Amino acid sequence: MPHSSTKPALQVGSRVIAKQKTGVCEVGEIGLVYERYQHLSGDQEPGFSIIFESGRYDGFSPGEIRSMITLTGEVEPSLAGSNSPM
């Protein structure tokens, strides 16, 4: 079976894992993307809000997602499709 290197798309409902400690999460903590938002200036890529197991939450830019967050490829079905994928 061929191996696919396709990365899962980030979307509302995506389950994620923190790669590094931040002000709202610990390394390895599981989170759930609950919102995709556009910055007020409109000239940046959209951000994503993530709530973690601890109940803490924050918004992450696409660059922060790439460096701080691991996408599991799992999506919470009740939230899937609420916003467009990244």
C-alpha distances in whole Angstrom, upper triangle without the diagonal:
4,7,9,13,15,17,19,22,25,27,30,29,26,26,26,27,30,29,33,36,38,41,39,37,36,33,30,32,30,31,31,31,34,35,34,38,39,42,45,45,43,42,39,35,35,35,34,36,34,36,35,35,39,40,40,39,39,38,35,35,31,32,33,30,28,30,31,28,24,23,21,19,21,24,27,27,31,31,28,29,33,32,30,27,28
4,6,10,12,15,17,20,23,26,29,28,25,25,25,26,28,27,31,35,36,40,38,35,35,31,29,31,29,30,30,30,33,34,33,36,37,39,43,43,40,39,36,32,33,33,32,34,32,34,34,35,38,39,39,37,37,36,33,32,29,29,30,27,25,27,29,26,23,21,20,18,21,23,27,27,31,30,27,28,31,31,28,25,25
4,7,9,12,14,17,20,23,26,25,22,22,22,22,25,24,27,31,33,36,34,32,31,28,25,27,26,27,27,27,30,31,30,33,34,36,40,40,37,36,33,30,30,30,29,31,29,31,31,32,35,36,36,34,34,32,29,29,25,26,27,24,22,24,25,22,19,18,17,15,18,21,25,25,29,28,25,26,29,28,26,23,23
4,6,9,11,14,17,20,23,22,19,20,20,21,23,22,26,29,31,34,32,30,30,27,24,26,24,25,24,24,27,28,26,29,31,33,36,36,34,32,30,26,26,26,25,28,27,29,29,30,33,34,34,32,31,29,27,26,22,23,24,21,19,21,23,20,17,15,15,13,16,19,22,23,27,26,23,23,26,25,22,19,19
4,6,9,12,15,18,22,22,18,19,18,19,21,19,23,26,28,31,30,27,27,24,22,24,23,23,23,22,26,26,24,27,28,30,34,34,31,30,27,23,24,24,23,25,24,27,27,28,31,32,31,29,28,27,24,23,19,20,21,18,15,18,20,17,14,13,13,12,16,18,22,23,27,25,22,23,25,24,21,18,17
4,6,9,12,15,19,19,16,17,16,18,20,19,23,26,27,30,28,26,27,24,22,24,22,21,21,20,23,23,21,24,25,27,31,31,28,27,24,21,21,21,20,23,22,25,25,27,30,30,30,27,26,24,22,21,17,18,19,16,14,17,19,16,14,12,12,10,14,16,20,21,24,22,19,19,22,20,18,14,14
4,6,9,12,16,16,13,14,13,15,16,16,19,23,23,26,25,23,23,21,19,20,18,18,17,16,19,20,18,21,22,24,28,28,26,25,22,18,18,18,17,19,19,21,21,24,26,27,26,24,23,21,18,17,14,15,16,13,11,14,15,13,10,8,9,8,12,14,17,19,22,20,17,18,20,18,16,12,11
4,6,9,12,12,9,11,11,13,16,16,20,22,23,25,23,22,22,20,18,19,16,15,14,13,16,17,16,19,21,23,27,28,25,25,21,18,17,16,15,17,16,19,19,21,24,24,24,22,21,19,17,17,14,16,16,13,12,15,16,12,10,7,8,5,8,10,14,15,18,16,13,14,16,15,13,10,10
4,6,10,11,8,11,11,14,16,17,20,23,22,25,23,21,23,21,20,20,17,15,14,12,14,14,13,16,17,20,23,24,22,21,18,15,14,14,12,15,15,18,19,21,24,24,23,20,19,17,15,15,12,14,15,12,12,15,16,13,11,8,10,7,10,10,13,14,17,14,11,11,13,12,10,6,6
4,7,8,6,9,9,12,14,16,18,20,19,21,19,18,20,19,18,17,15,12,10,8,11,11,9,13,15,17,21,22,20,20,17,13,11,11,9,11,11,14,16,18,21,20,19,17,16,13,12,12,10,13,13,9,11,14,14,11,10,7,10,8,10,9,12,14,15,12,10,11,12,10,9,5,5
4,6,6,9,11,14,16,18,20,22,21,22,20,19,22,21,20,18,15,13,10,7,8,8,7,11,14,17,20,21,19,20,17,14,11,10,8,10,11,13,16,18,21,19,19,16,15,13,13,13,12,15,15,12,14,17,16,13,13,10,12,10,10,8,10,11,12,9,7,7,8,7,6,4,6
4,6,9,11,15,16,19,21,22,21,21,19,18,21,21,20,18,15,11,8,5,5,6,7,10,14,17,19,22,20,21,19,15,12,11,8,9,9,11,14,16,19,17,17,14,14,12,13,14,14,17,16,13,16,19,17,14,15,12,13,12,11,8,8,10,10,6,6,7,6,6,8,8,10
4,6,9,13,16,18,21,22,21,22,19,18,20,20,18,16,12,10,6,5,6,8,10,14,17,20,23,25,23,25,22,19,16,14,11,11,9,11,12,14,17,16,16,14,15,14,15,17,16,19,18,15,17,20,18,14,14,11,11,10,8,5,5,7,8,5,5,8,8,9,11,10,12
4,6,10,13,15,18,19,19,21,18,16,18,18,15,14,11,8,6,5,8,10,11,15,18,20,24,26,23,24,21,18,15,14,10,11,9,11,12,14,17,16,17,14,15,14,14,15,14,17,16,12,14,17,15,11,10,7,8,7,6,4,6,9,11,8,8,10,11,11,12,10,11
4,7,10,13,16,17,17,19,16,14,15,15,12,11,7,6,5,7,10,12,14,17,20,22,26,28,26,27,24,20,18,16,12,12,9,10,10,11,14,14,15,14,15,15,14,16,16,18,16,12,14,16,14,10,9,7,6,7,6,6,7,11,12,11,11,14,14,15,15,13,14
4,7,9,12,14,14,16,14,11,12,11,9,8,6,5,6,8,11,13,14,17,20,22,25,27,26,26,22,19,17,15,12,11,8,10,9,11,14,14,14,13,13,13,12,14,14,15,13,10,11,13,10,6,6,5,5,8,8,9,11,14,16,14,14,16,17,16,17,14,14
4,6,9,11,12,15,12,9,9,8,6,6,5,6,9,11,14,16,17,20,23,24,27,29,28,28,24,21,20,17,14,13,10,11,9,10,13,14,14,13,14,15,13,16,15,15,13,10,12,12,9,6,5,7,7,11,11,13,14,18,19,18,18,20,20,20,20,18,17
4,6,7,9,11,10,7,7,5,5,5,7,7,11,12,15,17,18,20,22,23,26,27,27,27,23,21,19,16,14,13,10,11,9,11,12,14,12,12,12,13,12,14,14,14,11,9,11,10,6,5,6,9,11,14,14,16,17,21,22,20,20,23,22,22,22,19,18
4,7,9,13,12,9,8,5,6,8,10,11,14,15,19,20,20,22,24,24,28,28,28,27,23,21,21,18,16,16,14,15,13,14,16,17,16,15,15,15,13,15,14,13,11,10,10,8,5,5,6,10,12,15,16,18,20,24,25,23,23,25,25,24,24,21,19
4,6,10,10,8,7,5,8,9,12,13,16,17,20,21,21,23,24,24,27,28,28,27,24,22,21,18,17,16,14,15,13,15,15,17,15,15,14,15,13,15,15,14,11,11,11,8,6,8,10,13,15,19,20,21,23,26,27,25,25,27,27,26,26,23,21
4,7,8,6,4,5,9,9,12,13,16,17,20,21,22,23,25,24,27,28,29,28,25,23,22,19,17,16,14,14,12,13,13,15,12,13,13,15,13,16,17,16,12,13,14,11,8,10,13,16,18,21,22,23,24,27,28,26,26,28,28,27,27,25,23
4,5,5,7,8,11,11,13,13,15,16,18,19,20,20,22,21,24,25,26,25,22,21,20,16,15,14,12,13,11,14,13,14,11,10,10,12,11,14,16,14,11,12,14,12,8,11,14,17,19,22,22,23,23,27,27,25,26,27,26,25,26,24,22
4,6,8,11,14,12,15,14,16,17,18,19,20,20,22,21,23,25,26,26,23,22,21,17,16,14,13,12,11,14,12,12,9,9,9,11,12,15,17,17,13,14,17,15,12,14,17,19,21,24,24,24,24,28,28,25,27,28,27,26,27,25,24
4,7,10,12,10,12,10,13,14,15,16,18,19,21,20,23,25,25,26,23,22,20,16,14,11,10,9,8,10,8,9,5,6,7,10,11,15,17,17,13,14,17,15,12,12,15,17,19,22,21,21,21,25,24,22,23,25,24,23,25,23,22
4,7,8,6,9,9,12,13,15,17,19,20,23,22,25,27,27,28,24,23,21,17,15,13,10,9,7,8,8,9,7,8,9,12,12,16,17,17,13,13,16,14,10,10,13,15,16,19,19,20,20,23,24,21,23,25,24,24,25,23,22
4,6,5,9,10,14,16,19,20,22,23,26,26,29,30,30,31,27,25,24,20,18,16,13,12,9,10,9,12,10,12,13,15,15,18,19,18,15,15,16,14,11,11,13,16,17,20,20,21,21,25,26,24,25,27,27,26,27,25,24
4,6,9,11,15,17,20,21,23,24,27,27,30,31,31,31,27,25,24,21,19,17,14,14,11,12,12,15,14,14,15,17,16,18,19,18,14,14,15,12,9,9,11,14,15,18,19,20,21,25,26,24,25,27,27,27,27,24,23
4,6,9,13,15,19,21,22,24,27,28,31,32,32,32,28,26,24,21,18,17,14,14,10,10,12,15,14,15,16,18,17,19,19,19,16,14,15,14,11,9,9,12,12,15,16,18,19,22,24,22,23,25,26,25,26,23,22
4,7,10,13,16,18,20,22,25,26,29,31,30,31,27,25,23,20,17,15,11,10,7,7,8,11,11,12,14,16,15,18,19,19,16,14,16,15,11,10,10,12,12,16,15,16,16,20,21,20,21,24,23,23,24,22,22
4,7,10,13,16,18,21,24,25,28,30,29,30,26,24,21,18,15,13,10,9,6,6,9,11,11,11,13,15,15,18,18,19,16,14,16,16,12,10,10,10,10,13,11,13,13,17,17,16,17,20,20,20,22,19,19
4,7,9,12,14,17,20,21,25,27,26,27,23,21,18,15,12,10,6,5,4,6,9,9,9,9,11,12,12,15,16,17,14,12,15,15,12,9,10,10,10,12,11,11,11,15,15,13,15,17,17,17,19,17,17
4,6,9,12,15,18,20,23,25,24,25,22,20,17,14,10,8,5,5,6,9,11,10,11,9,11,12,12,15,15,18,15,12,15,17,14,11,11,10,10,12,10,9,8,12,12,10,11,14,13,14,15,14,15
4,6,8,11,15,17,20,22,21,22,19,16,13,10,7,6,4,7,9,12,14,13,12,10,10,9,10,12,13,15,14,11,14,16,14,11,12,10,12,12,11,9,9,12,12,9,10,12,11,10,12,11,12
4,7,10,14,16,19,21,20,22,19,17,13,11,8,6,6,7,10,13,15,12,12,10,10,10,12,14,15,18,16,14,17,19,17,15,16,14,15,15,14,11,10,12,11,8,10,11,9,9,12,12,13
4,6,10,12,15,18,16,18,16,14,10,8,6,5,7,10,13,16,18,15,14,11,10,9,10,12,13,17,15,14,17,19,17,15,17,15,17,17,16,13,13,15,13,10,11,11,8,8,10,11,12
4,7,10,13,15,13,15,13,10,7,6,5,6,9,12,16,19,20,18,17,13,12,9,10,10,11,14,14,12,15,18,17,15,17,15,17,17,17,14,15,16,16,12,12,11,9,6,8,9,9
4,7,9,12,10,12,11,9,5,5,6,8,11,14,18,21,22,20,18,14,12,9,10,10,11,15,14,14,17,19,18,17,19,18,21,20,20,18,19,20,19,15,16,14,12,9,10,12,11
4,6,8,6,9,8,7,5,6,9,11,15,18,21,25,25,23,21,17,14,11,11,10,12,15,15,15,18,20,20,19,22,20,23,23,23,21,22,23,22,19,19,17,15,11,12,13,12
4,5,5,7,6,8,6,7,10,12,16,19,22,25,26,23,21,17,14,11,11,10,12,14,15,15,18,20,20,20,23,22,25,25,26,24,25,26,25,22,22,20,18,15,15,16,14
4,5,8,9,11,10,11,14,15,19,21,24,28,28,26,23,19,16,13,14,13,16,18,18,19,22,23,23,23,26,26,29,29,29,27,28,29,28,24,25,23,20,18,18,19,18
4,5,7,10,11,12,16,17,21,24,27,31,31,28,26,22,19,16,16,14,16,17,18,20,22,23,24,24,27,27,30,30,31,29,30,31,31,27,27,25,23,20,19,20,18
4,6,8,8,11,14,17,20,24,27,30,31,29,26,22,19,16,16,13,14,16,18,19,21,23,23,23,26,25,28,28,29,27,28,29,28,25,24,22,20,17,16,17,15
4,7,9,12,15,18,22,25,28,31,32,30,27,24,20,17,16,13,13,15,17,18,19,21,22,23,25,25,28,28,29,28,29,31,30,27,26,24,22,19,18,18,15
4,6,9,12,15,18,22,24,28,29,27,24,21,17,14,12,9,10,11,13,14,16,17,19,19,22,21,25,25,26,25,27,28,28,24,24,22,21,17,16,16,13
4,7,10,13,16,20,22,26,27,26,23,20,16,13,11,7,7,9,12,12,13,16,17,17,19,18,21,21,23,21,23,25,25,21,20,19,18,14,13,12,9
4,7,10,13,17,20,23,24,23,20,17,14,10,9,7,7,11,12,11,13,16,16,16,18,17,20,19,21,19,20,22,22,18,17,16,14,11,10,10,8
4,7,10,13,16,20,21,19,17,13,10,6,6,5,6,9,9,9,12,14,14,13,15,15,18,18,19,18,19,21,21,17,17,16,14,12,12,11,9
4,6,10,13,16,18,16,14,11,8,5,5,7,8,11,10,8,12,14,13,11,13,13,15,16,16,14,15,18,17,14,14,14,12,10,11,10,9
4,7,10,14,15,12,11,7,6,4,6,9,11,13,11,10,14,15,13,12,14,14,16,17,16,15,15,17,17,13,14,15,13,12,14,13,13
4,6,10,11,10,9,6,6,6,8,11,12,14,12,10,14,15,12,10,12,12,14,15,14,13,13,16,16,13,14,16,14,14,15,14,14
4,7,8,6,6,4,7,9,11,14,16,18,15,13,17,17,14,12,14,14,15,17,15,14,13,16,16,13,15,18,16,16,18,18,18
4,5,5,6,6,9,11,13,16,18,19,15,14,17,17,13,12,13,14,14,16,15,15,14,18,17,16,17,20,19,19,21,20,20
4,5,7,9,13,15,16,20,21,22,19,17,20,20,16,14,15,15,15,18,16,16,14,18,18,17,19,22,21,22,24,23,23
4,5,9,12,15,17,21,22,23,20,19,21,21,17,16,17,18,18,21,19,19,18,21,21,20,22,25,23,24,26,25,25
4,7,10,14,16,20,22,23,19,19,22,21,18,17,18,19,19,21,20,19,17,20,19,18,20,23,21,22,24,24,24
4,7,11,13,17,19,20,17,16,20,19,15,15,17,18,19,22,20,20,19,22,21,19,21,23,21,22,24,23,23
4,7,10,13,16,17,14,14,17,17,14,13,16,16,18,20,19,18,17,20,19,17,19,21,18,18,20,20,19
4,7,10,13,14,11,12,15,15,12,12,16,16,19,20,20,19,19,22,21,18,19,21,18,17,19,18,17
4,7,10,12,9,10,13,14,12,12,15,15,18,19,19,18,19,21,21,17,18,19,17,15,16,16,14
4,7,8,6,6,10,10,9,9,13,13,16,18,19,18,19,22,22,18,19,19,18,16,16,14,12
4,5,5,6,9,10,10,11,14,14,18,19,20,19,21,23,24,20,20,20,18,16,15,14,11
4,5,5,6,9,10,10,12,12,16,16,18,18,20,23,23,20,19,19,18,15,14,12,8
4,5,5,6,8,10,12,13,17,18,20,21,23,26,27,23,22,22,22,19,18,15,12
4,5,5,6,7,11,12,16,18,19,20,22,25,25,22,22,22,22,19,19,16,13
4,6,5,5,8,9,12,14,16,16,18,21,22,19,18,19,19,17,16,13,11
4,6,6,8,9,13,14,17,18,20,23,25,22,21,21,21,19,18,15,12
4,6,8,11,14,16,19,20,23,26,27,24,23,24,24,22,21,18,15
4,7,10,13,16,17,19,21,24,25,22,22,23,23,21,21,18,16
4,6,9,12,14,15,17,20,22,19,19,20,20,19,19,16,14
4,6,9,11,13,16,19,21,19,18,20,20,19,19,16,14
4,6,8,10,13,16,18,16,15,16,18,17,16,13,12
4,5,8,11,14,17,15,14,17,18,18,18,14,15
4,7,10,12,15,14,12,14,16,16,15,12,13
4,7,9,12,12,10,13,15,16,16,13,15
4,6,9,8,6,10,11,12,13,11,14
4,6,6,6,10,11,13,15,14,16
4,5,5,9,10,13,14,14,17
4,6,9,9,12,15,15,19
4,6,6,9,12,12,15
4,6,8,9,10,13
4,5,7,8,12
4,7,9,12
4,7,9
4,7
4
